Amino acid sequence: MQRWLAVVAFICFSGATATTNAKHGWFGLYHPWNGTVWPGYGIPADQTVYEAFKFGIASIYTMPEYGGFKFEYDVKFHCYNAKVNALYGILAPPSEGGVVNNPNDTNIWVPAKKPGLIQSAHRWSVIATQCPQVFGIIIDDFYWNFPKHITLDDLKDIRGALMGKPINPQTGEVDHSAPATTPWLQLFTVYYTSQFPFSGVKTQVLPYIDGVSFWMFAQQTHYSKFDSYIKELQGWLPGKRILTGVYISNSGHHNISKSSIWDTTTDALALYKQGAIQHHIFFAGAFFTKKLISKAQWDYLQLPVLFEKDLWPGLKTGGAVVQSCSTHAPIPGAIATVEWKVGGKFNNVTRQATVSNGTAFWTGLEGTYRVTVSKPGFLSYTMTSSGPEVQQLCLDPHPK
C-alpha cells in the first residue's frame, strides 16, 4: 500500500521577503520577453523580466522565435529552469500569420514561419509529455477567423491533435478514431468584449473548447465592468474555464491607466479565490522591459508595488518528496498533480515532475489541496490536506 511518511516542512514567503528563489503564483505573462526592467522598488539594476517577477504562468507564442527567445529555449527555460506552475502555447490564426494546416511544419522544437494550427496543437501535445506543466493552447484572435478562415471541422482537428491523436505527417489529417494520449490538455480561444454576446454561430464551438482567454481591448473604457463581464461569460459558457487578461499596453492604447491595470488585477485576485477564473495574464512581457516602456510610465504604473502589495502576499510553497516505500530511494520522474479546493470543487494548480532527488515544488494560496502522485510501474497515491505544504510520501510498486 502507499504510505504518507511525514510533513517535512511548511514554507511560506511574501513579496520581497521571500527566501526561496521562486515567487510564481496564478498569474503570468502573455509573450515572455528577453529584456531587463527598470531598477527600483526593490529590483536591482539589470534584472531580466523573469528575475524581477518570477511569474507562475507563461503563455508562449508558437513561432520559431519571439521576444528575443527561440521557441525551444523559451519552453524549456520556463519548464525546467523556472519551473512555472503552468504553460500555455499561443497559436497564430490565419489573420496573425498562421495557417490551419501546414504539413511541412514537422519539427517539434522549430515551428515553421507559417505554423499550422493542427501541427502546433500536435506540437504542444508532444511537449506536454516532456513538460507536465503544459495546460494547453490558446488560439489567438479566434473569433476574427471563425468560421471563415477556421471552420468547425478545422477546430475539431485542432482539438484532436491537442488530445494526442495521431496526425498524418504528409497531409495533416487527424485520426479521430485513435485514443487520446494527452486528454487533460485544454483548448482556449481569445475572446474580446467587442465580440459579446457569446451567441449565434459562436455557440457551435462549445463542444470543442475548454474555455476562453478574455480581454478588454478598450480596457480604460471597460475595466469598471470587469466583474460583470465575467458573470456574463459564466452564464454563456457553463462549465468552461476563463483566463483573464490585462493590458499594460496594446496597439490601440499605448499609455493605459494605472487604475485600469490595478483594479482589473485586484478584481481578478478576488475572482480567482472564488474559483471563477483559472489564471490571470499580463500583456505583454515586452512592456515590462526598459526598451518598450518609458521610465516615466513605469514609475506611474508602479507594477512592482502592485505585485508586492496584492499578488505576492499569501503565496506559499508546496511540494512532494517521493520515495520508494521498500527501499526509501528517491523516485524521479513521478508526476505530482496538484489541485486547490475553491468554490466547492478542486481546480488544477500545476502538474510537476519530480527530479533526481524525488522532489517537486509549486506555489499557491492557502487552502485545501489534493495532490496525486503517479508513475508507471507504481501505485498512484492521493492525499488531501491544508496547505500548501511540503509532504514526504512513498509509492509501492504496482503488483505484477
Residue, then its C-alpha position, 0 to 999 in steps of 0.5 A: m500500500q502507499r504510505w504518507l511518511a511525514v510533513v517535512a516542512f511548511i514554507c511560506f514567503s511574501g513579496a520581497t521577503a521571500t527566501t526561496n528563489a521562486k515567487h510564481g503564483w496564478f498569474g503570468l505573462y502573455h509573450p515572455w520577453n528577453g529584456t531587463v526592467w527598470p531598477g527600483y522598488g526593490i529590483p536591482a539594476d539589470q534584472t531580466v523580466y523573469e528575475a524581477f517577477k518570477f511569474g507562475i504562468a507563461s503563455i508562449y507564442t508558437m513561432p520559431e522565435y519571439g521576444g528575443f527567445k527561440f521557441e525551444y529555449d523559451v519552453k524549456f527555460h520556463c519548464y525546467n529552469a523556472k519551473v512555472n506552475a503552468l504553460y500555455g502555447i499561443l497559436a497564430p490564426p490565419s489573420e496573425g500569420g498562421v495557417v490551419n494546416n501546414p504539413n511541412d511544419t514537422n519539427i517539434w522544437v522549430p515551428a515553421k514561419k507559417p505554423g499550422l494550427i493542427q501541427s502546433a496543437h500536435r506540437w504542444s501535445v508532444i511537449a506536454t509529455q516532456c513538460p507536465q506543466v503544459f495546460g494547453i493552447i490558446i488560439d489567438d484572435f479566434y473569433w476574427n477567423f471563425p468560421k471563415h478562415i477556421t471552420l468547425d471541422d478545422l477546430k475539431d482537428i485542432r482539438g484532436a491533435l491537442m488530445g494526442k491523436p495521431i496526425n498524418p505527417q504528409t497531409g495533416e489529417v487527424d485520426h479521430s478514431a485513435p485514443a487520446t494520449t494527452p486528454w487533460l490538455q485544454l483548448f482556449t480561444v481569445y475572446y474580446t468584449s467587442q465580440f459579446p454576446f457569446s451567441g449565434v454561430k459562436t455557440q457551435v464551438l462549445p463542444y470543442i473548447d475548454g474555455v476562453s482567454f478574455w480581454m478588454f481591448a478598450q480596457q480604460t473604457h471597460y475595466s469598471k465592468f470587469d466583474s460583470y463581464i465575467k458573470e456574463l461569460q459564466g452564464w454563456l459558457p457553463g462549465k468552461r474555464i476563463l483566463t483573464g487578461v490585462y493590458i499594460s499596453n496594446s496597439g490601440h492604447h499605448n499609455i493605459s491607466k494605472s487604475s485600469i491595470w490595478d483594479t482589473t488585477t485586484d478584481a481578478l485576485a478576488l475572482y480567482k479565490q472564488g474559483a471563477i477564473q483559472h489564471h490571470i495574464f499580463f500583456a505583454g512581457a515586452f512592456f515590462t522591459k526598459k526598451l518598450i516602456s518609458k521610465a516615466q510610465w513605469d514609475y506611474l504604473q508602479l507594477p512592482v508595488l502592485f505585485e508586492k502589495d496584492l499578488w505576492p502576499g499569501l503565496k506559499t510553497g508546496g511540494a512532494v518528496v517521493q520515495s520508494c516505500s521498500t527501499h526509501a530511494p528517491i523516485p524521479g520522474a513521478i508526476a505530482t498533480v496538484e489541485w486547490k479546493v475553491g468554490g466547492k470543487f478542486n481546480n488544477v494548480t500545476r502538474q510537476a515532475t519530480v527530479s533526481n532527488g524525488t522532489a517537486f515544488w509549486t506555489g499557491l494560496e492557502g487552502t485545501y489541496r489534493v495532490t496525486v502522485s503517479k508513475p508507471g510501474f507504481l501505485s498512484y497515491t492521493m492525499t488531501s490536506s491544508g496547505p500548501e505544504v511540503q509532504q514526504l510520501c512513498l509509492d509501492p510498486h504496482p503488483k505484477 
